[in-house]
Amino acid sequence: MSRAPRDWMAGLTGAQVLSSLRSGGLRLELAAGGGLRAHPVRLLTPWALALLERYRAEVADELRAEGRTPWPA
């Protein structure tokens, strides 16, 4: 896979990623190095979206606990 999707993905906020996921625009997968890869898709199941939103909320809570500011809403 080319680096372009990952480079593009790196510039997105969490809210932008979730917005794309809600519209069925992206599929995310873990890359070998622990990063994320984004792929265009046509459909994201409600179950998968709920799981990603839950993960985003958990990460935001962890950042707040460390005194860091999570991404904009």
C-alpha positions as CSV (number, residue, x, y, z in Angstrom):
1,M,0.0,0.0,0.0
2,S,1.3,3.5,-0.8
3,R,2.1,5.9,2.0
4,A,-0.4,8.5,0.7
5,P,-3.4,7.2,2.6
6,R,-1.5,7.0,5.9
7,D,0.0,10.5,5.3
8,W,-3.4,11.9,4.6
9,M,-4.9,10.1,7.6
10,A,-2.2,11.5,10.0
11,G,-3.6,15.0,9.4
12,L,-7.1,14.2,10.4
13,T,-8.6,14.9,13.8
14,G,-10.5,12.1,15.6
15,A,-13.8,13.9,14.8
16,Q,-13.0,14.0,11.1
17,V,-12.2,10.3,11.1
18,L,-15.5,9.5,12.8
19,S,-17.3,11.7,10.4
20,S,-15.8,9.8,7.5
21,L,-16.6,6.5,9.1
22,R,-20.2,7.6,9.7
23,S,-20.5,8.4,6.0
24,G,-19.0,5.0,5.1
25,G,-15.8,6.7,3.7
26,L,-13.0,4.8,5.5
27,R,-12.0,1.4,6.8
28,L,-9.2,1.4,9.3
29,E,-6.8,-1.4,10.0
30,L,-3.7,-1.7,12.2
31,A,-0.5,-1.6,10.3
32,A,2.4,-3.9,11.2
33,G,4.2,-1.0,12.9
34,G,1.2,-0.2,15.1
35,G,-0.1,2.7,13.0
36,L,-3.4,2.9,11.2
37,R,-4.1,2.4,7.6
38,A,-7.2,4.0,5.9
39,H,-9.0,2.4,3.0
40,P,-12.0,3.8,1.2
41,V,-15.1,1.6,1.6
42,R,-18.8,1.8,0.8
43,L,-20.3,0.6,4.1
44,L,-19.4,0.5,7.8
45,T,-21.7,-1.6,10.0
46,P,-23.3,0.1,12.9
47,W,-21.6,-2.4,15.2
48,A,-18.1,-1.4,13.9
49,L,-18.9,2.3,14.2
50,A,-20.1,1.9,17.8
51,L,-16.9,0.1,18.6
52,L,-14.7,2.8,17.1
53,E,-16.7,5.6,18.9
54,R,-16.2,3.7,22.2
55,Y,-12.5,3.4,21.5
56,R,-12.3,7.1,20.7
57,A,-14.0,8.0,24.0
58,E,-11.6,5.7,26.0
59,V,-8.6,7.3,24.3
60,A,-10.0,10.8,25.1
61,D,-10.5,9.8,28.7
62,E,-6.9,8.5,29.0
63,L,-5.6,11.8,27.5
64,R,-7.6,13.9,30.0
65,A,-6.3,11.7,32.9
66,E,-2.7,12.5,31.7
67,G,-3.5,16.2,31.6
68,R,-3.5,16.3,27.8
69,T,-6.1,17.8,25.6
70,P,-7.9,15.3,23.3
71,W,-8.7,16.3,19.7
72,P,-11.4,18.8,19.0
73,A,-15.0,17.5,19.0
